[in-house]
């Protein structure tokens, strides 16, 4: 083998793949340390399924990264195979040629990442050129494939007159959405030569057809591994983003490899736009055998903020069973613990919470979510401005609670502007901030979970900044509920369903209703639900104290 090939496969310090900047928060490069951690998990599972055999010493095993970016997974796989196959193939060049042409395959997400991945794996952005460490490729791509794709626009109503490729006049829509990924046509219907982010694997009905197109044959891969794009800008409507990683998971599972390992955001566990059906399918799939969860994504991706944390999983096609769950929080590692993922409708990240939750739910009490409103309780958006700030309401007006930036403000708004939840206008109620604390910023590991609530009098409403708990019959009932929400016990139960910063109605589903006839304390609740000293310590160590404001003036 040539000297340049030997140097290319030799360890370097620093590793260039630890130094490059991410494309975006949606297309995140995987650190080599995390890639190797995932590969260690695959090797261990392979050994269990194959009488202790070493996967890296098997020259027939095939690997695919179907959404490669930096090429780190393919590079690390290649390095392991080069070592593992040394005794079977003593000649280094022959060994490298075999690995790169017969065992290691990738599909890039963009033209740029294709070049980057080839540079990482082949040491040349052109697989068949003089600097490539593989001497057997006859194409520039090698086994790292990329072809641009287009979105399939549907549902548009706004049209324009234009011409087709032959110059014939045609009418086309300009405001549709992609039938595969939900992308906005207005955002990503771009001229030729610009990146459309129409990722190949999720823009085709049959992923096996894509494999044939990319590699010339209907290949069956043993291992699929990678880090897919996370979301699509404009996929949720307007400028909102919508998750797309669930589409990659489904398509990768359809390829029916023996093992599948992917790193994805953790928001799917309890939230995420449009992820309800996916979450139930995922939690019910007993082929998910390993789940490693990091509450703070910066523990894995130091330069990227991903609300709700990050996780990776290992799917084992041939050996279903309980899932070994490991949870990382503020430097502490909980687990691994063998669990059935589908015990609840959402995934409880911290296994220590399970005994507490089971005790609470055993009372079969009505959930507090039954008196909590949905989003935008009175139909007034957060940026609603058509009110008189600091004014005292007249006969035909009601008091409005709103926010300007981070400051709470009050004013007067015409009563006839309120067309939603009008039965709550003239009652006592509690206003619940929709934005709670964000754990990505809570480096201490101790969380507030909820922001301070506001006791709101009759003839009052609020903007989308708040949810509403009510109706309540008196100020004393509202203050009792407020004291309840200030307890660590309640905020702990909310946290179990709260994957990121925002708080919605469903996150109160495990908080039981009480009688609003007294101030509530943690001691009262710990005693009522029979929590042990260890369970109490767990709550106390994770939730910050909160003082009851008992104020209805919005200050």
N, C-alpha and C positions, 0 to 999 in steps of 0.2 A: 504494500500500500504506500502511496506517496506521503511525503513528509507533511504536506498541507492538510491531508485527511487526518493524520494522527493528531496534528495540532488542533484541528477543528473539533475533534471529539474530546479533547482534553479539557479539564475544568479550568474556568477562568475566574478571576477575581478583580473587580466585581462582575457579577453576571449581568450582561447587558439587558436582560429582560426584567431586571429589578429596577432599571434606571429610566425606562421609557415612560412617557406620560400616557394616560388613558385617552382613548378616542372621545369618550363622554362618560357620564354617569350611567348610560344605558348599555354601552359596549365597553365593558371593563376588562382590562388585561388581568390575567390570573398570575399571582406571584408564584415563582417556582416552588416555594415551600409548600403552598397549598396544593399545587399540582402533585407534588410527591406524596403528600399526605393522602390524597385521594387514590393515587396509584398503589400505595401501601395497602390500603383497604381492599382494592381489587385483588392484589396478590394474595392476601390472607384468605379472602373468600374463595379464590381459585384453588388454593391448597386444600381447603376444607372439602370442596366438591371433587377434588381429584387426588385423593389419598396422599396429600402432602406434597404433590408435585410443584415445582417452581415454574410459574408462568413465563418467567424471563428466559428459561432454558428450553422453551418449546418453539421450534422454528415454524410451526404451522398456525400459531395463534395470530389472528388478524385484529387490528385496532383501527377505529375511525373516530376522528374529531369532526363532526359535521357542521361546526360553527367556529372554526379555528380563527384566531385573531393574531396573537403573537407567535403561535406555533409552539408554545411552551409544553403542552401535553405531548405532542408528537416528538419533540426534542428529547424530553425526559424518558419517554418510552424507548426511543432509539438508543439512548445511552444505556439503559438497563438491559436491553436485548444484546447490545454489543458485548457487555460483560457476561451475560448469562449464556450466550451461545459460543463463547470462546473455545470451549473444549471440543465442541462438535464441528466448528469451522475455524480452525486455527489461523487461516489466512484472513487478515483484517479486512482487506479490500473486498474479498469475496463475501465476507460476513456482512459488511455494510451494504453492499449491493443487494444481497438477499433481503435484508431487513427493510430497506427503503423501497424496493420494488414489489415485495410479496407480503409484507406484514403491516406497514404503517401508511395510513391514508388520511387525507384531510379534505374538507370542503370549506373554503374561506367565505366570509360573510361580505367582503367587499374586495375590489381589485387591490386596494392598498394592503389589506391584511393578507391577501394571497402572496404578494411580494414579500411581505414581512415574514410570514410563516415559512416560505421557501428559504429565505435567508437564514432563519433560525435553524431549520432542519437540514437543508442541503448545503448551507454556507454559501449559497448563491441564489439570487432571485430568479435565475433561469436554471431549471433542473438539469439541462443537457449541455451546459456550457463548461468552459475549462475550469472554473473555480468550484464547480459542484463536487462534493465528496462521493457522489454516486456516478459510476461510469456506464450504467446500463439504461439510462433513460433516453428516449428518442424524441421527446417533446419538451418544450419549455416548462410546462406545468408539472411534469413528473406525476406524482400521486397526490398533489395538493391542487385541487380543482377549483376554478371559479368561472362562472359565466353570469353576466348580468341578467336579471329578471325584471319583469314589469308587474305592477299591481293590476288586479282585475277590478275595475271600477263598476260599482252597481249603485242603484238607488238615487242617482242624481236627478235634480229637477231643473237646475239652471243650465241653459244650453248656449252654445256659440256656434257660428258658422265658420268652417275651416275647410281644408282640403286634405285628401288622403295622399299616400305616397305617389300616386299617379296623377295628382293634380285635380282629381274630381272633387266637386263640392260635397261636403258631408256636415251633418249636425252632430255635435258631441256634447255630452254633459261635462260640467267643470266642478260640480260640488258633490260628487259621489264619495263612496267609501270603498275600501278594498274588501272584497268578499272573504279573503283569507285572513288578513291581519287587522282589518278595521282602520287602516291608515286613511288620512284625509286626502282627497284628491287635490284640494286647493293647496295643500302643503307639499305633497310629494309627487305630483304629476309634473315631472321636470323634463326639460329638453334632453335630447340624446347627448350622452357623455357625462351627465351629472349623476351622482349616486342617488338612487331611489330608495334604498334600504328595503327592497323587496327580497327578503332572504329566501334563498332557494328552497330550503327544506320545508318551509311552511307556506310556500306558494305553489304547491302541487298536491293533487289529491292522493296519488300513490307514491310514497317515498321510494319504493323499490324501483320505480321508473327513473327516478332521479339518480339512483346508484348506477343503473345501467348506462344512463347518459354520461355520467361523470367518469366511470371507470371501465366502460365497455363490456361489462358482464354483470349478471345478477348475483352479486357477491353476498355471502352471509358472514357478517362480522361477529367475532366472539365478544369483543369489548367495544362499547361506545362510551366516550368520555368527553367532557368539555364544559364550557361556560358560555351559554347562549346570550344574545341580546336580551335585555330585560323588559323594555317597554317601547311603545311606538308613539311619537309625538303626534298629538291630534287624534289619537285613537279613541279617546273618551268623549269626543265632541268638542268643537271649538279648539282652544289651545290646550285642553287637558290631555294628559298622557294616559295610555291604557297598557296594562301588562300584556306581554306576548310570550313570555318564557313558557307558559303552560302549553302553547301550541308546539313548541320545540320538544317538550317532554312527550307529548302524545305521539308526535311523528317518530321520535327516536324509539319509543316503545313499539311502534308498529313495525320497525325494522327487525324486531325479535332477536336481538343479540342475547348472548348468555348473561352479560353484565352490562348495566348502564349506570354511569355515575355522572352527576351534573351539579354544578354550583349555581344557586338561584337566590333571589331575595326571599326573606322569611315572611313577608307580608301575607302570603297565601294561607298561613296557619290560622289566621283569625279574621282576615279582611281582604282588601284588594278588590278593585272594580271588576265585576264580572267573573270572579274566581270561585263562586259558591259551588257550582257543579264540579269544577276541577278539584276543589278541596275535598269534597265527599268521595270522589273516585280515588284520589290519591290516598286518603286516610284509610279507605277500604281495601287497598291493594296490599295483600300480605307478602308480595314480592319485594316491597320496600324493606330491606333488612338492616340498613344502617342510616341514621339521620344525625348529623353533627350540626349543631345550631349555635351561631354566635349572635348574642343580642346586640352587640355593637359591631357594625360592619368594619369599623376602623381597626378592629383586632386582626382582620384579615386583609383588608384593603386600606392601608393607612392614609392614602391621599384622596379617598372617595367617600362622600356622604351618601349612605343608602338607608333611608328611614326604615326602621323595623328590623334591621339586622340582615344577616346573610346565613345561608346554610348549604350543605351539600348532602346528597343521599346516594346510596348504593342499592340498585334494583337487581335482584338475583332471580332470573327467570325460572330456574329449575329447583330452587329450594325455598319455598314460601315458609313463613313463620312469623314470630314476633319480631319487632324492630328494636335494635339496640340504639337507644337514644342518648346522646351526650349534649349537654347544654353548657355553654361558656358565658359567664356573666361576671364582668369586672375582675377578671383574672382568676375567678373560681371555676372549677370544672365539676359539674354535677353529672354523674353517670360514668360509664354507660349503664343504662337501666333497660331491661327487656320489657317492652310495652306493646299492647294492642293499640294501634294508632286511632282507631275509630270508636273509642269509648265515649267520646263526646262529639258534638257537631263541629267544634273547632279543636285545634291541637293545643294542649296545655304544655308550654315549653319546659317549665320547671317541674320535674317529677315530684319534688317535695310538696308541691301544691295539691297533689291528687288526693291525699288523705283529708286535707282541709275541705276541699270542694265536695268530696263524697259526704262528709258529715253535714255540710250545709244543705246540699240537695236532698238528703234523706228526710228533711222536714217537710218537703213537698209544699212549700209556701209559694204564693203568687210572686212572680218576679217584678222588681221595680220598673223594668222596661215597659210594663203595662200602663204606667202613667207618665212615661216620657215620650215627648213628641218626636216626630221625624225631623229631618233637616228642613231649615227655613220654616219655622213653626207658624209664622203669621204671613208668609208670602213676601217678606221684605228681605231683599238681598243684603249682604254685608255692606255693599257700597251704596245702599239706599241713602239719598240725600234730601228728599223732599219732605223735610220736617223743620220745625223751628227750634234750633238749638237753645237749650237753657230756658225755654219758655214754659210758663204754667199753662196746662191744657185748659181750653175753653169748654163750653157745654158740648160742642160737636167734635171735640178732640179727645185723644187719650195720651197717656204718658208713654214715651218711647225710650227704651234702653238700647243704646248702640255703642259702637266703638269707633274711635278715630285713631288709627294706628294701634298702639297698645293701650291707649287711654280710654277708660269708660266715660261715656257722656250720656246725657239725658236731653229730652226735648218733647215737643208736642207734635202729634201727627193727626190728621183728619181721621175720624173713626171709620168713615166710609172707604178709606184706602185698605182696610183690613177685610179680606174675603176668605181667609183660611183660618180654621180653628177659632171661629168667632165665639164659641162657647167658653173659651178660656179668658176672654178679655176682662170680664167683670168678676173674676174670682181671684182668690189668693193663689199664688204659685211660686215656684222656685225656678230661677233662671240658671241654667247649667252651661258654663262656657264650653263651646264645641272644641276648642283647642286646649288640650292638656299639656303636661310637660312632655318633652321629647327625650327618650332615653339616650339618644345619640349624644346629647349634651350633658347627661348625668354621669360624668366620669366617676363620681363617688360610688355609684351603684345603688344609691338611695333615691327613691323616686317619689314625687308628689302625686303623679298620675292625673289628678283633676285640678283645675283651677278653682278659685273661690267662687261660690255661687252667690246669687242675689235674691233676697226675699222681695218679691214684687207684689204690690198691692192691687186690688181691683182697679179696673179702668187703666190697665197698662198692657203694653205689648213689647216686642223686641225684634231686632233684626236677626239675620241668619247667624250672627256671631254666637247665638245661644240656642240651646234646646230648652224646652219647657217641661217641668214636672208639675203635674196638676190634673184636674182642679183640686185645691185644698180648701177646707171650709173656714179656716181662720189663720190669723197671723201666727198663733202659737203652733198650729200644725206645720206651717211653713218653716218655722224656726226649729221644730223637732226634726223635720226631714233634713234641714241644713246641718244640724248637729250630727245626724246619722252619716251624711256624706263626708263629714270631716274626720270620721274615724278611720284609722288605718285598716281595720277589718274590711270596710266597704271598698275603700280604694284599692286594696289588694285584690278583691274579687273582680273589680273592673279591670285591673291590669292584666288579668289572665285572658281577657278577650280583646285587649288593646294592643295591636301590633306596632303602632306608630304614634304620632302626636295627636291626631284628631280623635275625638270621642263622639260616637254615634249611639243611637237608641239601643241597638243590639248589644252594646258593650255592658249594659246594665242587666242583661238576661240572667246572670247568676247572683245578682244582689237581691235577697229576699225582702218582701214588703214587711213592714212592722206596724205597730200602732203608733200614731203620731201624737202621743199623749205625754211625752216627757223628753228631756234632753237625753241623747244616747251617748254611751261611752264604750270604749273598747272593752273595758272590764265586763260590762253588761253582755256584750256580744260574745266574748270569749267564753263566758260562763254558760250562756244560753246554748251555744253549739258544742260545748264540751271539748274545746281544743286543749291539746296537751301542751306542756311547757315547751317542748321542741317546736310544735306548730306555732305557738305564740311568738317564740323567738325568731322563727323564720319570717313572720309578718313584720315584727318590730324592726328587724335588721334591714328590711327592703323598702319600707315605706316611711317617708319623712313625716314629722308632725305637721298638723295644719290647725290654725286657730279659726274658730267660728267667727265670721265677720258680723253676722246678725244685723246687716245693714240693707236697707232697701233704697238708698239714695244714689247708688251707682258710683260712689267715690272710691 
